[in-house]
Amino acid sequence: MSMLRISTILLFIGLICASCTLSEEEAREKFDAIVAESNACNDVSECVYASAGCPLGCVVAVNSARQTEVEEEARALIEDYERGGRSCAYDCAVPGPLECIGGRCQEGASP
């Protein structure tokens, strides 16, 4: 097989693989759904911050029983996002205090 043909095939495979990765919007939508399923609380003592990462945000408030799962899902989504050759980075601010409002863990107002 000629080198040109091999190069063309590899380029085609690369284009197919790039289109199979998540866009930033898709990754955020999926992560938002995971967080929505993971942030139920009855008391603020059940709430913790889970690490996320670019492009999903720095941290999210979740139920402590779901923290590890949320962080693993974040890593998987970020890996899928980056598989297409994308990357991002940003600085994170210190999050505010946690609150349990309306049965959901969330970041409270900073003092």
TORZA-990554 format. One record per atom (N, C-alpha, C): residue number from 0; atom name; x, y, z. Coordinates in Angstrom, 3 decimals. Layout:
! residues N
<atom NUM "CA" <X Y Z>>,
...
This chain:
! residues 111
<atom 0 "N" <0.846 -1.159 0.000>>,
<atom 0 "CA" <0.000 0.000 0.000>>,
<atom 0 "C" <0.902 1.235 0.000>>,
<atom 1 "N" <0.562 2.223 -0.772>>,
<atom 1 "CA" <1.405 3.407 -0.883>>,
<atom 1 "C" <1.288 4.277 0.372>>,
<atom 2 "N" <2.323 5.063 0.613>>,
<atom 2 "CA" <2.334 5.956 1.775>>,
<atom 2 "C" <1.214 6.990 1.674>>,
<atom 3 "N" <0.905 7.447 0.476>>,
<atom 3 "CA" <-0.164 8.421 0.295>>,
<atom 3 "C" <-1.500 7.811 0.693>>,
<atom 4 "N" <-1.728 6.587 0.304>>,
<atom 4 "CA" <-2.984 5.910 0.642>>,
<atom 4 "C" <-3.085 5.689 2.159>>,
<atom 5 "N" <-1.978 5.295 2.777>>,
<atom 5 "CA" <-1.973 5.091 4.223>>,
<atom 5 "C" <-2.234 6.417 4.937>>,
<atom 6 "N" <-1.596 7.477 4.477>>,
<atom 6 "CA" <-1.797 8.794 5.075>>,
<atom 6 "C" <-3.248 9.245 4.952>>,
<atom 7 "N" <-3.846 9.003 3.798>>,
<atom 7 "CA" <-5.236 9.367 3.569>>,
<atom 7 "C" <-6.157 8.588 4.498>>,
<atom 8 "N" <-5.896 7.309 4.664>>,
<atom 8 "CA" <-6.712 6.474 5.550>>,
<atom 8 "C" <-6.588 6.952 6.998>>,
<atom 9 "N" <-5.364 7.242 7.438>>,
<atom 9 "CA" <-5.156 7.711 8.805>>,
<atom 9 "C" <-5.825 9.062 9.037>>,
<atom 10 "N" <-5.762 9.939 8.049>>,
<atom 10 "CA" <-6.431 11.230 8.153>>,
<atom 10 "C" <-7.937 11.041 8.276>>,
<atom 11 "N" <-8.502 10.171 7.478>>,
<atom 11 "CA" <-9.932 9.890 7.515>>,
<atom 11 "C" <-10.336 9.335 8.874>>,
<atom 12 "N" <-9.553 8.397 9.411>>,
<atom 12 "CA" <-9.839 7.825 10.731>>,
<atom 12 "C" <-9.754 8.914 11.796>>,
<atom 13 "N" <-8.775 9.786 11.692>>,
<atom 13 "CA" <-8.635 10.884 12.638>>,
<atom 13 "C" <-9.820 11.820 12.616>>,
<atom 14 "N" <-10.337 12.106 11.427>>,
<atom 14 "CA" <-11.518 12.972 11.309>>,
<atom 14 "C" <-12.741 12.307 11.910>>,
<atom 15 "N" <-12.889 11.023 11.695>>,
<atom 15 "CA" <-14.014 10.296 12.278>>,
<atom 15 "C" <-13.911 10.323 13.800>>,
<atom 16 "N" <-12.724 10.052 14.338>>,
<atom 16 "CA" <-12.539 10.036 15.791>>,
<atom 16 "C" <-12.775 11.409 16.395>>,
<atom 17 "N" <-12.343 12.457 15.721>>,
<atom 17 "CA" <-12.544 13.810 16.239>>,
<atom 17 "C" <-14.020 14.151 16.316>>,
<atom 18 "N" <-14.809 13.648 15.385>>,
<atom 18 "CA" <-16.232 13.950 15.403>>,
<atom 18 "C" <-16.973 13.112 16.438>>,
<atom 19 "N" <-16.327 12.098 16.997>>,
<atom 19 "CA" <-16.946 11.248 18.010>>,
<atom 19 "C" <-16.713 11.776 19.415>>,
<atom 20 "N" <-15.874 12.771 19.584>>,
<atom 20 "CA" <-15.598 13.305 20.909>>,
<atom 20 "C" <-16.656 14.325 21.288>>,
<atom 21 "N" <-16.730 14.601 22.564>>,
<atom 21 "CA" <-17.718 15.561 23.055>>,
<atom 21 "C" <-17.276 16.997 22.801>>,
<atom 22 "N" <-18.216 17.836 22.465>>,
<atom 22 "CA" <-17.952 19.268 22.408>>,
<atom 22 "C" <-18.002 19.794 23.841>>,
<atom 23 "N" <-17.555 21.009 24.038>>,
<atom 23 "CA" <-17.613 21.622 25.368>>,
<atom 23 "C" <-19.060 21.676 25.856>>,
<atom 24 "N" <-19.965 22.058 24.986>>,
<atom 24 "CA" <-21.382 22.158 25.354>>,
<atom 24 "C" <-21.952 20.791 25.745>>,
<atom 25 "N" <-21.639 19.765 24.964>>,
<atom 25 "CA" <-22.127 18.422 25.285>>,
<atom 25 "C" <-21.573 17.924 26.616>>,
<atom 26 "N" <-20.294 18.169 26.859>>,
<atom 26 "CA" <-19.681 17.745 28.118>>,
<atom 26 "C" <-20.339 18.453 29.294>>,
<atom 27 "N" <-20.581 19.737 29.160>>,
<atom 27 "CA" <-21.229 20.496 30.246>>,
<atom 27 "C" <-22.656 20.019 30.480>>,
<atom 28 "N" <-23.397 19.771 29.417>>,
<atom 28 "CA" <-24.781 19.301 29.567>>,
<atom 28 "C" <-24.826 17.960 30.291>>,
<atom 29 "N" <-23.956 17.053 29.903>>,
<atom 29 "CA" <-23.913 15.745 30.564>>,
<atom 29 "C" <-23.515 15.888 32.022>>,
<atom 30 "N" <-22.522 16.732 32.292>>,
<atom 30 "CA" <-22.072 16.912 33.665>>,
<atom 30 "C" <-23.145 17.587 34.512>>,
<atom 31 "N" <-23.827 18.564 33.964>>,
<atom 31 "CA" <-24.911 19.225 34.696>>,
<atom 31 "C" <-25.990 18.219 35.096>>,
<atom 32 "N" <-26.291 17.275 34.217>>,
<atom 32 "CA" <-27.290 16.246 34.525>>,
<atom 32 "C" <-26.792 15.339 35.654>>,
<atom 33 "N" <-25.507 14.994 35.627>>,
<atom 33 "CA" <-24.921 14.151 36.684>>,
<atom 33 "C" <-24.995 14.880 38.023>>,
<atom 34 "N" <-24.643 16.163 38.030>>,
<atom 34 "CA" <-24.678 16.949 39.265>>,
<atom 34 "C" <-26.112 17.054 39.776>>,
<atom 35 "N" <-27.068 17.286 38.887>>,
<atom 35 "CA" <-28.468 17.404 39.298>>,
<atom 35 "C" <-28.972 16.128 39.968>>,
<atom 36 "N" <-28.429 14.984 39.564>>,
<atom 36 "CA" <-28.812 13.707 40.170>>,
<atom 36 "C" <-28.026 13.425 41.444>>,
<atom 37 "N" <-27.046 14.252 41.750>>,
<atom 37 "CA" <-26.107 13.957 42.834>>,
<atom 37 "C" <-26.065 14.993 43.939>>,
<atom 38 "N" <-26.935 15.982 43.902>>,
<atom 38 "CA" <-26.812 17.046 44.893>>,
<atom 38 "C" <-27.978 17.139 45.877>>,
<atom 39 "N" <-28.741 16.059 46.037>>,
<atom 39 "CA" <-29.850 16.061 46.992>>,
<atom 39 "C" <-29.320 16.071 48.422>>,
<atom 40 "N" <-30.021 16.792 49.305>>,
<atom 40 "CA" <-29.605 16.846 50.706>>,
<atom 40 "C" <-30.809 17.121 51.604>>,
<atom 41 "N" <-30.636 16.753 52.856>>,
<atom 41 "CA" <-31.598 17.114 53.898>>,
<atom 41 "C" <-30.976 18.117 54.856>>,
<atom 42 "N" <-29.637 18.133 54.889>>,
<atom 42 "CA" <-28.900 19.005 55.788>>,
<atom 42 "C" <-27.562 19.345 55.142>>,
<atom 43 "N" <-27.042 20.515 55.437>>,
<atom 43 "CA" <-25.772 20.959 54.859>>,
<atom 43 "C" <-24.635 20.009 55.207>>,
<atom 44 "N" <-24.742 19.261 56.293>>,
<atom 44 "CA" <-23.675 18.326 56.673>>,
<atom 44 "C" <-23.495 17.209 55.642>>,
<atom 45 "N" <-24.462 17.028 54.764>>,
<atom 45 "CA" <-24.366 16.012 53.707>>,
<atom 45 "C" <-23.654 16.533 52.462>>,
<atom 46 "N" <-23.369 17.818 52.421>>,
<atom 46 "CA" <-22.844 18.456 51.217>>,
<atom 46 "C" <-21.328 18.605 51.262>>,
<atom 47 "N" <-20.699 18.396 50.109>>,
<atom 47 "CA" <-19.260 18.599 49.920>>,
<atom 47 "C" <-19.051 19.180 48.525>>,
<atom 48 "N" <-17.850 19.683 48.305>>,
<atom 48 "CA" <-17.472 20.105 46.962>>,
<atom 48 "C" <-16.774 18.945 46.269>>,
<atom 49 "N" <-17.170 18.677 45.031>>,
<atom 49 "CA" <-16.499 17.693 44.184>>,
<atom 49 "C" <-15.677 18.461 43.158>>,
<atom 50 "N" <-14.468 18.007 42.918>>,
<atom 50 "CA" <-13.605 18.634 41.917>>,
<atom 50 "C" <-14.106 18.281 40.529>>,
<atom 51 "N" <-14.077 19.247 39.644>>,
<atom 51 "CA" <-14.461 19.001 38.253>>,
<atom 51 "C" <-13.242 19.286 37.389>>,
<atom 52 "N" <-13.203 20.402 36.725>>,
<atom 52 "CA" <-12.081 20.777 35.873>>,
<atom 52 "C" <-12.581 21.344 34.568>>,
<atom 53 "N" <-11.721 22.022 33.898>>,
<atom 53 "CA" <-12.066 22.685 32.644>>,
<atom 53 "C" <-12.419 21.649 31.572>>,
<atom 54 "N" <-13.535 21.754 30.924>>,
<atom 54 "CA" <-14.469 22.865 30.808>>,
<atom 54 "C" <-15.713 22.737 31.693>>,
<atom 55 "N" <-15.669 21.937 32.742>>,
<atom 55 "CA" <-16.864 21.654 33.537>>,
<atom 55 "C" <-17.034 22.558 34.748>>,
<atom 56 "N" <-16.076 23.392 35.023>>,
<atom 56 "CA" <-16.103 24.222 36.217>>,
<atom 56 "C" <-15.067 23.725 37.209>>,
<atom 57 "N" <-14.800 24.511 38.204>>,
<atom 57 "CA" <-13.765 24.146 39.181>>,
<atom 57 "C" <-14.272 23.104 40.161>>,
<atom 58 "N" <-15.371 23.429 40.827>>,
<atom 58 "CA" <-15.983 22.520 41.793>>,
<atom 58 "C" <-17.496 22.614 41.678>>,
<atom 59 "N" <-18.166 21.568 42.161>>,
<atom 59 "CA" <-19.627 21.568 42.214>>,
<atom 59 "C" <-20.052 21.030 43.571>>,
<atom 60 "N" <-21.167 21.514 44.066>>,
<atom 60 "CA" <-21.698 21.061 45.341>>,
<atom 60 "C" <-22.538 19.807 45.114>>,
<atom 61 "N" <-22.187 18.742 45.849>>,
<atom 61 "CA" <-22.907 17.468 45.719>>,
<atom 61 "C" <-23.067 16.824 47.087>>,
<atom 62 "N" <-23.895 15.793 47.141>>,
<atom 62 "CA" <-24.031 14.990 48.348>>,
<atom 62 "C" <-22.739 14.215 48.539>>,
<atom 63 "N" <-22.253 14.146 49.771>>,
<atom 63 "CA" <-20.961 13.497 50.036>>,
<atom 63 "C" <-20.949 12.037 49.600>>,
<atom 64 "N" <-22.096 11.382 49.620>>,
<atom 64 "CA" <-22.163 9.979 49.189>>,
<atom 64 "C" <-21.910 9.824 47.699>>,
<atom 65 "N" <-22.022 10.896 46.931>>,
<atom 65 "CA" <-21.857 10.841 45.470>>,
<atom 65 "C" <-20.592 11.535 44.980>>,
<atom 66 "N" <-19.778 12.063 45.891>>,
<atom 66 "CA" <-18.601 12.833 45.502>>,
<atom 66 "C" <-17.665 12.062 44.586>>,
<atom 67 "N" <-17.281 10.870 44.975>>,
<atom 67 "CA" <-16.326 10.087 44.174>>,
<atom 67 "C" <-16.887 9.801 42.787>>,
<atom 68 "N" <-18.138 9.426 42.728>>,
<atom 68 "CA" <-18.775 9.129 41.440>>,
<atom 68 "C" <-18.791 10.361 40.534>>,
<atom 69 "N" <-19.135 11.507 41.092>>,
<atom 69 "CA" <-19.180 12.743 40.309>>,
<atom 69 "C" <-17.791 13.098 39.791>>,
<atom 70 "N" <-16.765 12.962 40.633>>,
<atom 70 "CA" <-15.404 13.268 40.207>>,
<atom 70 "C" <-14.922 12.310 39.127>>,
<atom 71 "N" <-15.282 11.034 39.223>>,
<atom 71 "CA" <-14.911 10.067 38.182>>,
<atom 71 "C" <-15.611 10.386 36.868>>,
<atom 72 "N" <-16.884 10.738 36.943>>,
<atom 72 "CA" <-17.623 11.113 35.732>>,
<atom 72 "C" <-17.020 12.366 35.102>>,
<atom 73 "N" <-16.624 13.329 35.934>>,
<atom 73 "CA" <-15.995 14.552 35.414>>,
<atom 73 "C" <-14.721 14.208 34.660>>,
<atom 74 "N" <-13.875 13.357 35.257>>,
<atom 74 "CA" <-12.620 12.972 34.595>>,
<atom 74 "C" <-12.895 12.291 33.259>>,
<atom 75 "N" <-13.895 11.415 33.220>>,
<atom 75 "CA" <-14.216 10.704 31.973>>,
<atom 75 "C" <-14.705 11.682 30.904>>,
<atom 76 "N" <-15.548 12.628 31.286>>,
<atom 76 "CA" <-16.046 13.615 30.320>>,
<atom 76 "C" <-14.917 14.511 29.815>>,
<atom 77 "N" <-14.029 14.909 30.706>>,
<atom 77 "CA" <-12.898 15.755 30.297>>,
<atom 77 "C" <-11.973 14.987 29.357>>,
<atom 78 "N" <-11.712 13.729 29.654>>,
<atom 78 "CA" <-10.878 12.914 28.764>>,
<atom 78 "C" <-11.509 12.803 27.380>>,
<atom 79 "N" <-12.827 12.603 27.331>>,
<atom 79 "CA" <-13.521 12.507 26.050>>,
<atom 79 "C" <-13.440 13.842 25.310>>,
<atom 80 "N" <-13.634 14.926 26.014>>,
<atom 80 "CA" <-13.537 16.267 25.423>>,
<atom 80 "C" <-12.130 16.503 24.855>>,
<atom 81 "N" <-11.096 16.129 25.613>>,
<atom 81 "CA" <-9.719 16.364 25.195>>,
<atom 81 "C" <-9.249 15.402 24.111>>,
<atom 82 "N" <-9.910 14.280 23.959>>,
<atom 82 "CA" <-9.523 13.295 22.945>>,
<atom 82 "C" <-9.554 13.905 21.552>>,
<atom 83 "N" <-10.383 14.894 21.334>>,
<atom 83 "CA" <-10.459 15.552 20.036>>,
<atom 83 "C" <-9.381 16.599 19.827>>,
<atom 84 "N" <-8.386 16.652 20.722>>,
<atom 84 "CA" <-7.307 17.617 20.583>>,
<atom 84 "C" <-7.601 18.941 21.261>>,
<atom 85 "N" <-8.725 19.014 21.966>>,
<atom 85 "CA" <-9.077 20.252 22.655>>,
<atom 85 "C" <-8.449 20.268 24.042>>,
<atom 86 "N" <-8.314 21.462 24.580>>,
<atom 86 "CA" <-7.903 21.601 25.973>>,
<atom 86 "C" <-8.294 22.991 26.434>>,
<atom 87 "N" <-8.331 23.160 27.728>>,
<atom 87 "CA" <-8.615 24.474 28.282>>,
<atom 87 "C" <-8.046 24.530 29.690>>,
<atom 88 "N" <-7.964 25.724 30.217>>,
<atom 88 "CA" <-7.480 25.915 31.577>>,
<atom 88 "C" <-8.000 27.248 32.073>>,
<atom 89 "N" <-8.244 27.310 33.357>>,
<atom 89 "CA" <-8.600 28.574 33.971>>,
<atom 89 "C" <-8.280 28.529 35.450>>,
<atom 90 "N" <-8.199 29.692 36.053>>,
<atom 90 "CA" <-7.950 29.786 37.481>>,
<atom 90 "C" <-9.277 29.679 38.213>>,
<atom 91 "N" <-9.238 29.073 39.384>>,
<atom 91 "CA" <-10.454 28.880 40.164>>,
<atom 91 "C" <-10.410 29.736 41.422>>,
<atom 92 "N" <-11.523 30.343 41.721>>,
<atom 92 "CA" <-11.667 31.120 42.945>>,
<atom 92 "C" <-12.030 30.173 44.092>>,
<atom 93 "N" <-11.775 30.602 45.296>>,
<atom 93 "CA" <-12.157 29.811 46.470>>,
<atom 93 "C" <-13.684 29.830 46.544>>,
<atom 94 "N" <-14.297 28.639 46.618>>,
<atom 94 "CA" <-15.761 28.604 46.650>>,
<atom 94 "C" <-16.310 29.119 47.978>>,
<atom 95 "N" <-17.548 29.560 47.933>>,
<atom 95 "CA" <-18.218 30.037 49.134>>,
<atom 95 "C" <-18.640 28.869 50.017>>,
<atom 96 "N" <-19.295 29.167 51.119>>,
<atom 96 "CA" <-19.747 28.101 52.020>>,
<atom 96 "C" <-20.833 27.262 51.356>>,
<atom 97 "N" <-20.939 26.026 51.783>>,
<atom 97 "CA" <-21.975 25.141 51.261>>,
<atom 97 "C" <-23.293 25.395 51.982>>,
<atom 98 "N" <-24.379 25.176 51.263>>,
<atom 98 "CA" <-25.714 25.293 51.833>>,
<atom 98 "C" <-26.571 24.163 51.293>>,
<atom 99 "N" <-27.600 23.812 52.045>>,
<atom 99 "CA" <-28.622 22.872 51.577>>,
<atom 99 "C" <-29.911 23.663 51.514>>,
<atom 100 "N" <-30.279 24.042 50.309>>,
<atom 100 "CA" <-31.466 24.885 50.105>>,
<atom 100 "C" <-32.423 24.157 49.162>>,
<atom 101 "N" <-33.647 24.039 49.601>>,
<atom 101 "CA" <-34.645 23.371 48.773>>,
<atom 101 "C" <-34.289 21.927 48.481>>,
<atom 102 "N" <-33.562 21.295 49.411>>,
<atom 102 "CA" <-33.205 19.899 49.240>>,
<atom 102 "C" <-32.051 19.671 48.280>>,
<atom 103 "N" <-31.282 20.740 47.976>>,
<atom 103 "CA" <-30.163 20.632 47.038>>,
<atom 103 "C" <-28.918 21.282 47.629>>,
<atom 104 "N" <-27.791 20.586 47.514>>,
<atom 104 "CA" <-26.504 21.159 47.909>>,
<atom 104 "C" <-26.155 22.235 46.897>>,
<atom 105 "N" <-25.683 23.376 47.407>>,
<atom 105 "CA" <-25.262 24.449 46.530>>,
<atom 105 "C" <-24.292 25.377 47.229>>,
<atom 106 "N" <-23.570 26.126 46.432>>,
<atom 106 "CA" <-22.651 27.105 46.979>>,
<atom 106 "C" <-23.457 28.277 47.501>>,
<atom 107 "N" <-23.154 28.654 48.720>>,
<atom 107 "CA" <-23.834 29.796 49.317>>,
<atom 107 "C" <-23.133 31.086 48.953>>,
<atom 108 "N" <-23.697 32.161 49.414>>,
<atom 108 "CA" <-23.103 33.472 49.177>>,
<atom 108 "C" <-21.837 33.609 49.995>>,
<atom 109 "N" <-20.825 34.196 49.399>>,
<atom 109 "CA" <-19.585 34.455 50.121>>,
<atom 109 "C" <-19.832 35.536 51.171>>,
<atom 110 "N" <-19.154 35.422 52.324>>,
<atom 110 "CA" <-19.360 36.422 53.391>>,
<atom 110 "C" <-18.857 37.797 53.002>>,
